[in-house]
Amino acid sequence: MASSLSPECTPLKAAYDACFNSWFEGYLEPAVSALQSADRAAYAKAKAEEYERKCGKIWQEYKGCVHKAVKDSGLEPVLQQAREEHPLAAPPSSSERSKA
């Protein structure tokens, strides 16, 4: 397991990684089977709700710790500059995806 940006965040990272990996294994198995599209949408919604119940709080705690570590280490200006110089592209809309 890799350490987090800050040693204080590493236990939260370990807890989140374990939670996410457990949830993701359960998500993948049926998701790759031949579910009908309507079933797939309902399945994805149920799994998203499950993720929030099981891992959402841990994720928020870990994310808060990392944000504090970024701020405390003085990395915020560097990250902002990188975002301005190389902004992330917006994901394609659902209508654009269906054309592909």
C-alpha positions as CSV (number, residue, x, y, z in Angstrom):
1,M,0.0,0.0,0.0
2,A,1.3,3.4,-0.9
3,S,1.4,6.2,1.7
4,S,-0.7,9.3,1.5
5,L,0.5,12.8,0.9
6,S,0.7,13.3,4.7
7,P,1.5,10.6,7.3
8,E,-1.6,11.8,9.2
9,C,-3.8,10.8,6.2
10,T,-2.3,7.3,5.7
11,P,-4.6,5.5,8.1
12,L,-7.6,7.1,6.4
13,K,-6.2,6.2,3.0
14,A,-5.8,2.5,4.1
15,A,-9.3,2.4,5.4
16,Y,-10.7,4.0,2.3
17,D,-8.7,1.8,-0.1
18,A,-9.9,-1.3,1.8
19,C,-13.6,-0.1,1.6
20,F,-13.4,0.9,-2.0
21,N,-11.7,-2.3,-3.1
22,S,-14.2,-4.5,-1.3
23,W,-17.1,-2.5,-2.9
24,F,-15.5,-2.5,-6.3
25,E,-15.1,-6.2,-6.5
26,G,-18.8,-6.6,-5.8
27,Y,-19.6,-4.0,-8.4
28,L,-17.6,-5.5,-11.2
29,E,-18.7,-9.1,-11.1
30,P,-22.4,-8.6,-12.1
31,A,-21.6,-5.4,-14.0
32,V,-19.6,-7.3,-16.6
33,S,-22.3,-10.0,-17.0
34,A,-25.0,-9.7,-19.7
35,L,-27.4,-7.4,-17.8
36,Q,-30.0,-5.7,-19.9
37,S,-29.6,-1.9,-20.1
38,A,-32.6,-1.2,-17.8
39,D,-31.3,-3.7,-15.3
40,R,-27.8,-2.2,-15.6
41,A,-29.0,1.3,-14.7
42,A,-30.9,0.1,-11.7
43,Y,-27.9,-2.0,-10.6
44,A,-25.6,1.0,-11.0
45,K,-27.9,3.2,-8.9
46,A,-28.1,0.6,-6.2
47,K,-24.3,0.1,-6.1
48,A,-23.8,3.9,-6.0
49,E,-26.1,4.1,-2.9
50,E,-24.3,1.1,-1.4
51,Y,-20.9,2.9,-1.9
52,E,-22.2,6.0,-0.2
53,R,-23.4,4.0,2.8
54,K,-20.3,2.0,3.1
55,C,-17.5,4.2,2.0
56,G,-18.8,7.8,1.6
57,K,-18.0,8.9,5.1
58,I,-14.5,7.5,5.0
59,W,-13.9,9.1,1.6
60,Q,-15.0,12.5,2.9
61,E,-12.7,12.2,5.9
62,Y,-9.7,11.1,3.7
63,K,-10.4,13.8,1.2
64,G,-10.6,16.5,3.9
65,C,-7.2,15.3,5.3
66,V,-5.6,15.4,1.9
67,H,-7.0,18.9,1.2
68,K,-5.6,20.1,4.6
69,A,-2.2,18.5,3.8
70,V,-2.1,20.2,0.3
71,K,-2.9,23.6,2.0
72,D,-0.4,23.1,4.8
73,S,2.4,22.1,2.4
74,G,1.9,25.1,0.2
75,L,0.9,23.1,-2.9
76,E,-2.4,25.0,-3.5
77,P,-0.9,27.7,-5.8
78,V,1.0,25.0,-7.8
79,L,-2.2,22.9,-8.3
80,Q,-4.2,26.0,-9.3
81,Q,-1.6,27.0,-11.8
82,A,-1.7,23.4,-13.3
83,R,-5.5,23.5,-13.5
84,E,-5.3,26.8,-15.3
85,E,-2.6,25.7,-17.7
86,H,-4.1,22.3,-18.4
87,P,-7.8,22.2,-17.5
88,L,-9.6,18.9,-17.4
89,A,-11.9,18.4,-20.3
90,A,-15.6,18.0,-19.5
91,P,-16.8,14.4,-20.1
92,P,-18.9,14.0,-23.2
93,S,-22.7,14.4,-22.7
94,S,-24.9,11.3,-22.9
95,S,-26.0,12.3,-26.4
96,E,-22.4,12.6,-27.6
97,R,-21.6,9.2,-26.2
98,S,-24.6,7.6,-28.0
99,K,-23.3,9.0,-31.3
100,A,-20.0,7.2,-31.0
